[in-house]
Amino acid sequence: PIFCKAIFATTVAVYILQCVEVVHFWFWCFKVDSIMRQYEVWRIVTCMFLHGGGLHILFNLLAFVSLGRSLECRFGTATMFSLSVVLRLISAAMELAAASAVRSLPVTIPALDHFLARSFPYSACGIGLSGLIFTYIVIDVHMNDAVRSIFGFCSVPAKTYPWLLLVILQLLMPGLSLSAHLFGLLSGYAAMVLEPRLEGLRFDRWVPAAIKALPSYKTGSGSLTISGVLNNPNASSGGSWFQWPRFWSSSQSQFSGQGRVLGGGPVGPSPPAALPMPPLQSQGYSSTASSSSPVKTTSGKFPGQGRTLGGGSGLV
């Protein structure tokens, strides 16, 4: 889709410019005091295209393409673009408000003051696509309540997946921006609030015809229509708020076929008892039998037709 391609290409191009030191992220990163005091509002958008290293941009682009492609195909390019811009502005507004509030708090506990200053920084730089990715994750789990996997180690319900992912990533990599991830996640829930107000609104009416004619332009539903899976009380187990993680299949570790299980008793219906077979006679019929009587065999082998059990030719 064209929106995902544009974000992907722009991010890669900006990273190349970073590597050759043409773009310096201190002028383009998300910095609260510069936005609040010097009104450098472009930082709200430009910070998303900056990254701090090869692994940073690799993981972000893999997650973005995976989520963004499916959402763009569902909503359409125009709706996806409009939704991303609005939710990014909401996320940035919450980041600015939280950093300003934390800065003015009279905290007397040094450990708590250090944690708040680090988690909601006022002068530090924030970069990366991960805030928008968390927004997409919330929208994705809202539309699909399937059980999600945490790095392939265990499965968790869809409702708890974004929050568990936030906590686990922050514990594994404390240097990540908690405020960007947290408020990106919360802005995803803002989409649920906006849905009734925006549902049915055609965003593609403002798109030029030349862009609509592009093969990668996606029409989708053309509007913000999200199935209320998480609000459905009859949702499947993936939509519940908590479910014990499953590290392996819940089925019994027994042989699934008929007969006896490995280490257990019989399963399924028992086979019927074998019917008694009549004893095979070693003598043939009398030579004085009538024409309607069976023909006497010439040997004491099985008296069937065709070839007998023993290899010789029988009567046909």
N, C-alpha and C positions, 0 to 999 in steps of 0.2 A: 504493500500500500504506500501511497505517495507521502503521507504524513510521517510514517515510520522511516521511510527512505530519507526524507529531508532531515529528520533529527539525527539519524545515523551518520549521514554524510557530513553534516555540520559539526557533529561531535568529533569525528575523526579528523576533519580539516583543522579544527581549533587545536586538537592535541598535537598535530604535526607542527603547527605554528608555535605551540608551547615548547616543543622539543628543540626548535631552531631559535628559540628565544625572541621571536617576533611578538608574541603575546605574553604579557606578564600578568599572572592571575591577581596580583594585588590591586590592580585597577578595575578588574571585572568580577571579582568574587563577591559573595554575599557578606557584607560587612554592615552591621546594624548602625554603628555611629555615623558612618559615611552616608547611609540612606536617610537617617533621621536628621542629621545636622547639615549635611551638604546637598541633600536631595538628589543623590546619585541613584535614581530609581531604576536605571538600566541594569543594575546589579541583580535585581530580582529575577531577571530572565537569563542574563549572560552567565551567571554562576553555574547554571545547569550543564553548560557545554565544557566546563573546565574539569580536569581530572589530575590527580596527584601521582599517577604512575600507570604502568602498563596493566597490572592486575586490576587496578581500580577501574579503568575504562573498559577492560575486557568483561568483567563480571557485570558491570552496569549495562553495557550494550547487549549482552546475552539476555539479561532479564528484561530489558526494555523491549527488544524485538519480539521476545516470546509473548509478553503480555500485550504490548501495544498492537501487534499485528492482529490478534484475535479480537481485541476491542474495536479496532478501526473497521474490520470487516463486519462487525455486528452493528455498530452505530453509524458508520459512514465517515468519510474523511472530514467533512465540514463539522459534523457534530463532535468528532474526536478532537479536532483542533480547538473548537470553541470551549469544550469541556476542560481540556488541559490548561488553557489560558486562565479560565475562571478559577479553577481549583488551585492552580499555582499562586494566583493572587491571594486567595484565601489563606493558603498555607503560609505565604510570606507575611501577611498581616498578623497572623498568630505568632510567628517567630519574632517579629518586631515588638509586639505587645509584651510577650513573655520576657524577652531580654531587657526591655525597659523597666518592667515591673521588678524583675530580680535585682537589677542594678540599684533600685531605690529601696530595697528591703533592708531594714536594720538588723542584719543577722549577726549574732554575737558568738556563735559556735564556729570555730575555724574550719572544722571538717565539713560542716554543712555549707558554709560560705564558699569553700573551694569547689564542692560538688556543684552547686548552683551556677557559679561563675563559669565552670567548665562545660556544663550541660547546656546553658543558655547564655552563650558569650555575647558581649556587647562590642568588643573590638576585634575579635578573631575573624578569620576568613572561612566561609563555608563554600564548598564546591562539590559538584557532582549531580548526577541524575537520580540518585537514590531516593530523594524526597518524592519526586514524581512517580517513581516506581512503586513506592509504598501506597500512593494514592490509587494506582492501577490495581494493586493487589486487593485492596478493600473492595473496589468495584467488581473485580473478578470473582471473589468469593461470595459476593452478594448475589451474583447471577447464577453461580454454580455451587451447590452445597456439598460437593463431593469431598470426601476425606482427603486431606492434604498430607504430604510427606515432608518431614523436617530433615533435609539433607540425606534422605534415604534411610535414616536410622529408625524412625518411628512415624506413625500416622496420627494425626490430630484432627479434630473437627474443624470445619471451615471457619466458624466464628472465632475460634481462638487462634487460628493460624497466624494472622498478621501480628498479634500481640506477642505470641511466643517467638516469632521470628525477630521481632524488635528486641526483645530481651536477650535472646541467645546471641545475636550479632553484637549487641553492646557488651555482653560479657566476654565474648571471644576477642573482640577488637575494641577496646575502650576508647581508642582514638577517633572512632566514628562520630559523626555529628548527631547527637541524640535529638536535638531540637528539630533538625531537618527531617529526620525519620519520623519522629513523633507527630509533628504537625502535618507532615505529608499524609500520614495515616489518618489523622483526624479530618483532614480535608476530603479524604475519600468518603467519610461518613456524611460530609456536607452534600455530596452528590445525592444521597438518599433524601435529604431535605429539599434539594432543588428539583428533584424528579417530578413531583406533582405540578410544579410551577412551569417547568420547561417541557413537559411531555406533550408531544404533538407539534411543537414549534419546529418549523423547517429551517435548519441552519444553512442549507445549501442554496437558498434563494439569493444570497449575496456572492456566491462563487461565480467567477467569470466562466463563460461557456468554453473557452479554450482550455481551462483547467479541467472542467468536467469531461472533456473529450479525451483526456489522457487515459491510456489503458490501466494505469495503476490507481486511478481515482476510484474510490469505493463509494457506492451509494448507500449500502446498508439499509437500516430502517429509516435513516434520514432525520431521526429525532432521538431524544434521550428517553429510551424505554428500557427500564431495568425490572426484571421479574423480582418480586419481593420474596425471595427465597428465605432470607434470614428473618423476615417477619411472618413467615408461614408456620403456624404451630404444628402442621402436619408434615413438615420437612423431614427428610431422612436423617439417619444418624449423623451425617456430616454437618447438619445444620444445628445440632445441639451445642450448648455452650461448653460442655465438658464431656470427655469420654476417655477412658483409660487408654493410654497409648498401646498400640499393638506392635510388638517387635516381630511377630510371626503370625501365621494364619491361625484363626480361632478354631478351625476344624480339628477333629480328633486325629491323632497321629496313628491311624489304622489304615489297613489296606481297603481301598474304596470299591473293590470288586466284589463279586458274589463269592459265596463259600465262607471260609473262616478268616477272621481278621488275624493280623500278626499279634499273637499273644492274647487273643480274646476268644469268645465263643462264636457260634455260628450267627451270621446275619442273613436277613432275608428269609423268604419261605424255604422250608426244607424240601429237598427233592422227593418226589413220590417213591414209595417203596417199589423195588423191582418186581415185576410180575414173574411168577414161576414159569419157567420154560419147560415144554414137554420134552421128555427124554428122546434123544435121537435113536432111532431103531437101526440096528445093524443088518436087519433082514429086509429084503424087498417084499413086494406084494406077491400074492399067489399067481402062478402061471395060468391058473384056470379062471382068472377074473374075467368078467364080462367086458364088452367093448367100451362100456361107459366107465370102467374102473381105471384108475391111474396105471400108467405103463410101468412095468417092473424094471427097475434099474439093473444094470449088469454088474454092479459092484456094490460093496458095502459102504460107499462114500455118501456124502450128503445128497439126498434125493431131489435137489432143486434142479431147475432147468438152467440152460447155459452151461458154463463150466463149473465143475464141482470143486470143492475145497480140497485140493490135492493135486490139481493140475490136469487131470485127465479130461477127455471130452465127455460131456453129458449128452443126453438126448434133447433134441429140440422139436 
